[in-house]
Amino acid sequence: MAMKRNTREQILNEAFKLCLRPRSSMFSLSEVAEKVGISKAAIFRHFKNKEELLSEMRNLFMSDVASILTKKKYFFSGENLEICGFEQFREINFNVISFFFDKPEYLGFFLNLKNLSSGIGSGLLEGLEEHGVHFSDEFKTKVVSTRFVKLYFCIATMIFYFMRYMFIEKENVKETREEFIERIIRLTWNGIGREEIPFNKERLSELNKICDVSKIAKVEDTRFFKAFAKVFAENGINGVTIERLSEELNLAKSSLYSYFNNKAEFINKMLYQEISSIRNVLIEKLKNVKTFDEMIYVIIKTESNYLRERPFVVMMHCWASESYNSSNDADKKKSQIDFSLPVCFKDAIYEEISEKVFIGWVSALIGEMATFVSIKDRKFLGEQKDYAYDIFNLIECGVHKTIDLSA
């Protein structure tokens, strides 16, 4: 007699698999039902609605990650916060990255976890505490500043390189799984290996002036961009509709459709325009740098300043990521841009990481941090010192040693 299948478990498994797509928290119950081989109505025998399904997925995710962090008493769990040594750091990171290798769909779910409204700050800690992980009061207090940025840096770096390893470069990967994990652990622990920041406060002040974009970011926009910015400011990203854009532009919807096929294409093209603008700004700024390390700082600081001046670009990026699935291959190709920069400075880091990938990592770190600051974790970093400098510090020296020039 055939074993009766566990439909509830299958529903959860297929929902997680759908999370391997970018921003796939937008998956529908119909898609899940089709993957399982049941009707949409049959899902409601196991879950009241999509929210309950997502809640159970969150519980499974938190429970499995918590099981990694409760294997022994780690530095964050004691009543008095301990210093995290390399062996504990390596063990935690090795286990977590290995976990995502075994369950990449869980990483997809984590990236789309909208019900963790605080992002990777308090929401993650609270979720793990619900499943038995103990964080000392001192750890939770300090996580609001430098410790939060270090946590973000480790997670964002792991995600960036893991996604490339698993999905972008999978046909050309030369490292074993274990070699990859060890490399990411070294990169987050040591950064690119600097013992000190290789320029002084005076040069830092000069670079900050170079990175100013207050005038550039206020250049005259196209009428389409003006309309988008106004509708976005009044209604938020989800309130940007073709109807509202048409009204703001004083165009009939049919006329607007002669320029763009849908809302997703409209926002993707606006985002393409912004990325092109950022790239051109960076090319000009980098003419003033003298060293490899200055190049890193100028990329980070300039992008940070640009996103602060034009915060709606962050929301556009989030929307474009969510709508990426619904566009066809031709649309995707149109929306892509080569974000590589003319690199004049070489460094030993390129022995392990290509120039384009390295610059992509640096840009991704500051872009995603802007997302958390603008949308989710403002309460953590809103009044804090310049987080762009903190990210630069971590890239240079790693989480075990950071040097404060900006104090």
C-alpha positions, 0 to 999 in steps of 0.5 A: 500500500502506497504511503499517504503523502503529507500534503501540508509538508508538500505545500510548505516545501513547494512554497519554500522552493518558489522563494528561490526566485528574486523577491518571491514573497509575491508567490501566489497560492495558485502557484503553490497548488500547481506545484503540489498537484492540488487545487488552490481550495485544497490549500485552505484545508491546511492553512487559513490563508497565505499569511498563515502559510508565511507564518509557518514558513517563518517558524520553520526558518527560525527553528532551523537557524536557532538549532545551529545557534543553540548547539553550544554556549556562544559569545552572545548568550552569556550574561556578560558579553564575551569577545567573539574569537576566531574559532567561534566566529568560524564555527557559527559562519561555517554552520550557517553557510553550510545550512544554506547550501543544503537549503538554498530555498531558506535563504530565498525566504529570508531575503523576502521575509516581509513579516520581519518588518525590522529587517536583520536587526531586532526582528531577526533576534526576536524571531530566534529568541522565540525559538530558544536562542538566548541573547544577553541584554548587553548584546541586544543593546550593542546591536543597535550600533557597531554590532548591528553593522558588523552583523549586517556586513557578515550576512550581506557578504555571505548572501552576495557571494553565495548567490553568485556561487550557486546561481550566477557562476555555478557552471564555472565554479572552481572552488569546492563548497568547503573552500568557498565557505572558508574564503567567505569566513576569511573575508568577513573576519579579515576584510581585505587584510589591512592592519590600519586605514591607509590614509589620515583624517586630513585625506578623509576630509578631502575624500568626503568633499570629493564624494559630495553629490548634493548638486549632482543629485538635484539635476533636472529630471525628465517629466516621467521621473518627476511624475514618478517621484511625486506619485511615490512621495504621496502614495508610496511605492505600492501606490504608484499606479499607471492611473496616477502616473497618467493623471500626474503627466496629464496623459491618457493611459493609452498614451502612457502605454505607448511609452511603457508596457506596464508599471514594472517596465516604467519603474525598471527604466527609471531605475536604469536611468538612475544606475546610469547616473550613479555610474557616470558620477562615480567615473568622474569622482574616481579621477581624484583618487590615488590608491586602491583603498581610496577607490573603495571609499569613494565608491561607498561614500558617493553611492551613500550620498546619492541614495540619501539625496534620492531615497526613492531610488531605494524603493525603486530598486526594491520594486524592480527586484519584486517585479523581475519575475514577471518581465520576459527575457527581453525586458530583463536584458533591456533593464540590465546595465554594465555597472563595471568601472574603469579600475586603475588600481590593482590589489592582491584581493584580485587574486581571489576576486575578479575586479567586477565582482569585487566592485559589485560586492562593495556597491551591493553592501552600501546599496542594501544597507541604504535599503535597511536604513531607509525602510526597516532599521531607521531606528537603529541607524538613523542618528548614528555616525556615518554607516558608509564609513563603517562599511568601508572600515569592515571591508578594509579590516574585517569584523575582528579589527576596526579602526575609527578615523571618523571620531 
